[in-house]
């Protein structure tokens, strides 16, 4: 999912989701732009998750490590190309007849 769309969606959800443990009433009166420049916005969630650095500033080396992890450990399939994706998984994971 596009990271910007994901953050916008999360912002809109958190503005209304009073049942959510991370709910913050301050968000209800914020604009998207205010949120984007606030301390409340997520900061590179996927990168931070990949390198296990959820706090503190990110450095260029952190992004390099995250890119290497994705290159070496991630295989992607697309729903709109399901058959092609399944064939790719079968080859990659060596599924099927020996």
C-alpha atoms as a printed R data frame, in Angstrom:
   type eleno elety resid chain resno       x       y       z
1  ATOM     1    CA   UNK     A     1   0.000   0.000   0.000
2  ATOM     2    CA   UNK     A     2   1.236   3.457  -0.793
3  ATOM     3    CA   UNK     A     3   2.810   4.830   2.423
4  ATOM     4    CA   UNK     A     4   1.219   8.261   2.029
5  ATOM     5    CA   UNK     A     5  -2.250   6.799   1.481
6  ATOM     6    CA   UNK     A     6  -1.727   4.564   4.506
7  ATOM     7    CA   UNK     A     7  -0.814   7.493   6.776
8  ATOM     8    CA   UNK     A     8  -3.732   9.595   5.507
9  ATOM     9    CA   UNK     A     9  -6.087   6.679   6.131
10 ATOM    10    CA   UNK     A    10  -4.658   6.143   9.613
11 ATOM    11    CA   UNK     A    11  -5.047   9.849  10.414
12 ATOM    12    CA   UNK     A    12  -8.686   9.881   9.305
13 ATOM    13    CA   UNK     A    13  -9.366   6.710  11.303
14 ATOM    14    CA   UNK     A    14  -7.667   7.957  14.477
15 ATOM    15    CA   UNK     A    15  -9.631  11.205  14.329
16 ATOM    16    CA   UNK     A    16 -12.821   9.218  14.954
17 ATOM    17    CA   UNK     A    17 -11.810   5.958  16.624
18 ATOM    18    CA   UNK     A    18 -12.385   6.818  20.275
19 ATOM    19    CA   UNK     A    19 -12.364   3.087  21.091
20 ATOM    20    CA   UNK     A    20  -8.774   2.773  19.787
21 ATOM    21    CA   UNK     A    21  -6.054   2.607  22.483
22 ATOM    22    CA   UNK     A    22  -3.975   5.101  20.483
23 ATOM    23    CA   UNK     A    23  -6.891   7.557  20.206
24 ATOM    24    CA   UNK     A    24  -5.875  11.151  20.854
25 ATOM    25    CA   UNK     A    25  -8.657  13.750  21.014
26 ATOM    26    CA   UNK     A    26  -6.223  16.399  19.743
27 ATOM    27    CA   UNK     A    27  -6.429  14.772  16.300
28 ATOM    28    CA   UNK     A    28 -10.150  15.543  16.021
29 ATOM    29    CA   UNK     A    29  -9.457  19.236  15.438
30 ATOM    30    CA   UNK     A    30  -6.279  18.886  13.384
31 ATOM    31    CA   UNK     A    31  -5.951  19.259   9.650
32 ATOM    32    CA   UNK     A    32  -3.981  16.707   7.699
33 ATOM    33    CA   UNK     A    33  -1.223  19.272   7.160
34 ATOM    34    CA   UNK     A    34  -1.010  20.013  10.880
35 ATOM    35    CA   UNK     A    35  -0.821  16.285  11.568
36 ATOM    36    CA   UNK     A    36   1.912  15.803   8.963
37 ATOM    37    CA   UNK     A    37   4.120  18.398  10.651
38 ATOM    38    CA   UNK     A    38   3.302  17.361  14.208
39 ATOM    39    CA   UNK     A    39   5.081  15.027  16.589
40 ATOM    40    CA   UNK     A    40   2.058  12.707  16.361
41 ATOM    41    CA   UNK     A    41   2.678  11.549  12.789
42 ATOM    42    CA   UNK     A    42   4.273   8.169  12.176
43 ATOM    43    CA   UNK     A    43   7.843   8.290  11.059
44 ATOM    44    CA   UNK     A    44   8.764   5.643   8.488
45 ATOM    45    CA   UNK     A    45   6.842   2.837  10.175
46 ATOM    46    CA   UNK     A    46   7.873   0.142   7.683
47 ATOM    47    CA   UNK     A    47  11.555   1.101   7.798
48 ATOM    48    CA   UNK     A    48  11.497   1.221  11.594
49 ATOM    49    CA   UNK     A    49   9.775  -2.175  11.779
50 ATOM    50    CA   UNK     A    50  12.269  -3.780   9.439
51 ATOM    51    CA   UNK     A    51  15.324  -2.546  11.328
52 ATOM    52    CA   UNK     A    52  13.709  -2.737  14.800
53 ATOM    53    CA   UNK     A    53  14.321   0.927  15.605
54 ATOM    54    CA   UNK     A    54  10.958   2.319  16.642
55 ATOM    55    CA   UNK     A    55  12.328   5.462  18.276
56 ATOM    56    CA   UNK     A    56  15.012   8.020  17.655
57 ATOM    57    CA   UNK     A    57  16.225   9.602  14.444
58 ATOM    58    CA   UNK     A    58  16.753   7.520  11.312
59 ATOM    59    CA   UNK     A    59  20.006   7.778   9.414
60 ATOM    60    CA   UNK     A    60  20.807   6.992   5.793
61 ATOM    61    CA   UNK     A    61  22.399   3.688   6.891
62 ATOM    62    CA   UNK     A    62  19.063   2.656   8.436
63 ATOM    63    CA   UNK     A    63  17.364   3.048   5.058
64 ATOM    64    CA   UNK     A    64  20.156   1.080   3.349
65 ATOM    65    CA   UNK     A    65  19.703  -1.779   5.821
66 ATOM    66    CA   UNK     A    66  15.928  -1.760   5.298
67 ATOM    67    CA   UNK     A    67  16.389  -1.894   1.505
68 ATOM    68    CA   UNK     A    68  18.771  -4.857   1.839
69 ATOM    69    CA   UNK     A    69  16.291  -6.698   4.064
70 ATOM    70    CA   UNK     A    70  13.539  -6.176   1.492
71 ATOM    71    CA   UNK     A    71  15.786  -7.312  -1.370
72 ATOM    72    CA   UNK     A    72  16.868 -10.488   0.405
73 ATOM    73    CA   UNK     A    73  13.805 -11.505   2.402
74 ATOM    74    CA   UNK     A    74  10.668 -10.310   0.642
75 ATOM    75    CA   UNK     A    75   8.753 -11.824  -2.227
76 ATOM    76    CA   UNK     A    76   5.697  -9.996  -3.497
77 ATOM    77    CA   UNK     A    77   2.605 -11.248  -5.252
78 ATOM    78    CA   UNK     A    78  -0.126  -9.172  -6.819
79 ATOM    79    CA   UNK     A    79  -3.795 -10.013  -6.556
80 ATOM    80    CA   UNK     A    80  -4.517  -8.713 -10.052
81 ATOM    81    CA   UNK     A    81  -1.810 -11.105 -11.331
82 ATOM    82    CA   UNK     A    82  -2.731 -14.001  -9.068
83 ATOM    83    CA   UNK     A    83  -1.778 -16.893 -11.366
84 ATOM    84    CA   UNK     A    84   1.576 -15.333 -12.217
85 ATOM    85    CA   UNK     A    85   2.189 -14.690  -8.512
86 ATOM    86    CA   UNK     A    86   1.349 -18.290  -7.575
87 ATOM    87    CA   UNK     A    87   3.777 -19.583 -10.227
88 ATOM    88    CA   UNK     A    88   6.435 -17.259  -8.850
89 ATOM    89    CA   UNK     A    89   5.863 -18.548  -5.301
90 ATOM    90    CA   UNK     A    90   5.983 -22.154  -6.490
91 ATOM    91    CA   UNK     A    91   9.338 -21.554  -8.166
92 ATOM    92    CA   UNK     A    92  10.786 -19.545  -5.305
93 ATOM    93    CA   UNK     A    93   9.708 -21.934  -2.550
94 ATOM    94    CA   UNK     A    94  10.196 -25.027  -4.734
95 ATOM    95    CA   UNK     A    95   6.598 -26.212  -4.263
96 ATOM    96    CA   UNK     A    96   5.182 -28.894  -6.462
97 ATOM    97    CA   UNK     A    97   6.454 -32.198  -7.809
98 ATOM    98    CA   UNK     A    98  10.153 -32.975  -7.256
